[in-house]
Amino acid sequence: MDERVVAQLGNRDVDAVQPLFHEVFTQPPWNDDWSDTTRLRRYLLDLLEPSGSLCFGLYKQGVLIGLSLGRVLHWYSGTEYHIQEFCIKKCEQAKGLGADFLVRMEPLLLQQGIESILLSTNRTAPSYEFYRKQGFNELADYIHLYKNIPKE
């Protein structure tokens, strides 16, 4: 039996979230350097802390295999769920679980008065095509800008 459940996560779940997040995002295509485990834990707690946080886990037969870590943003056009991190365990990818996870989250979001989902990804990453297939559209006038602060 392929029992899948979506559950809301909080800071109490950081010990379960950290190894999955590390496994996915330190490998291709992301190759993020999360060798500083203290920094990783702080980052995850930033996302999991209650104030404005809304995080979900996808469990398959009781094992955490997917994460959606984000925030609720109240915007003039309605309430949005801004996904900051979304992933499926490496060995479970390409099985339709990411798409299923998003579909299962939608009624939970609607119950909380959330009307839309916003996220960012790299245009050249495989996730770009995945999100497009799930009905996400590019915001033509929306870009991210970044600046390193020079150290003296």
C-alpha positions in Angstrom: 0.0 0.0 0.0 1.3 3.5 -0.9 -0.1 5.6 2.0 0.7 9.3 1.5 -0.1 12.0 4.0 0.5 15.7 4.1 1.1 17.2 7.6 1.9 20.6 8.8 5.4 21.0 10.1 6.9 23.3 12.8 10.1 23.9 14.6 9.7 20.7 16.6 10.3 18.8 13.3 13.7 20.3 12.5 15.5 17.1 13.3 13.5 15.2 10.7 13.6 18.0 8.2 17.4 18.7 8.3 18.7 15.3 6.9 16.2 15.3 4.0 16.9 19.0 3.1 20.6 18.3 3.3 20.4 15.2 1.1 18.4 16.9 -1.7 20.1 20.3 -1.9 23.8 19.3 -1.6 23.4 17.2 -4.7 22.9 18.2 -8.4 21.4 20.3 -9.7 21.7 22.5 -6.6 25.1 21.5 -5.1 24.6 23.9 -2.2 27.4 23.8 0.4 25.5 23.0 3.6 28.6 21.7 5.4 28.1 24.2 8.2 25.3 22.2 10.0 24.8 25.0 12.5 24.0 27.4 9.7 21.7 24.9 8.1 19.8 24.3 11.3 19.4 28.1 11.8 18.1 28.5 8.2 15.6 25.7 8.7 14.4 27.1 12.0 14.0 30.5 10.2 11.5 28.7 7.9 9.9 26.5 10.5 9.3 29.2 13.3 5.7 29.9 13.9 5.5 33.6 13.0 4.1 33.6 9.4 5.6 30.2 8.7 3.6 27.6 6.9 5.5 24.3 6.2 4.3 20.9 5.1 5.8 17.5 5.0 4.9 14.7 2.6 5.0 11.3 4.4 5.0 8.0 2.5 4.2 5.0 4.8 5.2 7.2 7.8 8.5 8.3 6.4 9.2 12.0 5.6 9.9 12.2 1.8 8.9 15.7 0.8 9.1 19.3 2.1 7.4 22.5 1.4 8.8 25.2 3.5 7.3 28.7 3.2 5.5 31.7 4.6 2.1 33.2 4.4 2.1 36.7 2.9 -0.9 39.0 3.1 -0.9 41.0 -0.2 -3.3 43.5 -1.5 -4.6 41.0 -4.1 -5.1 38.2 -1.5 -3.2 35.9 0.8 -0.3 34.0 -0.8 1.7 31.0 0.2 5.3 31.8 -0.7 7.3 28.5 -1.0 10.9 29.1 -0.2 12.0 25.5 -0.4 10.3 22.5 -2.0 11.8 19.1 -2.5 11.2 15.3 -2.7 13.7 12.8 -1.4 16.2 12.0 -4.1 15.3 8.3 -4.4 11.6 9.2 -4.6 11.9 11.8 -7.4 10.4 11.2 -10.9 7.5 9.2 -9.5 4.9 11.9 -9.6 5.2 12.5 -5.8 6.0 16.2 -6.1 3.0 16.9 -8.3 0.8 14.8 -5.9 2.3 16.8 -2.9 1.2 20.1 -4.5 -2.3 18.8 -5.3 -2.7 17.5 -1.7 -1.6 20.9 -0.3 -4.1 23.0 -2.2 -7.2 22.1 -0.1 -5.2 22.7 3.1 -4.2 26.1 1.8 -7.7 27.0 0.8 -8.9 26.1 4.3 -6.6 28.7 5.6 -7.8 31.4 3.2 -4.7 31.2 1.0 -5.6 31.9 -2.6 -2.3 31.5 -4.5 1.2 30.0 -4.4 4.3 32.0 -5.2 7.8 30.5 -5.6 11.2 31.1 -7.2 13.4 28.8 -9.0 16.3 28.8 -11.5 15.1 28.9 -15.1 17.9 26.4 -16.0 17.1 23.9 -13.3 14.9 20.9 -13.9 12.5 22.3 -11.3 11.5 25.1 -13.7 9.9 22.6 -16.1 8.3 20.7 -13.2 6.6 23.8 -11.9 5.5 24.8 -15.4 3.8 21.4 -15.8 2.0 22.0 -12.5 0.4 25.1 -13.8 2.8 27.8 -12.4 3.3 30.8 -14.7 6.2 33.2 -14.8 5.4 36.7 -13.6 6.7 38.8 -16.5 7.6 41.9 -14.5 8.9 40.1 -11.4 12.6 39.5 -10.9 14.9 38.8 -8.0 17.8 41.1 -7.4 20.8 40.2 -5.2 23.7 42.1 -3.7 26.6 41.0 -1.6 27.5 43.5 1.1 31.2 44.3 0.8 33.2 43.5 3.9 35.6 46.3 4.9 
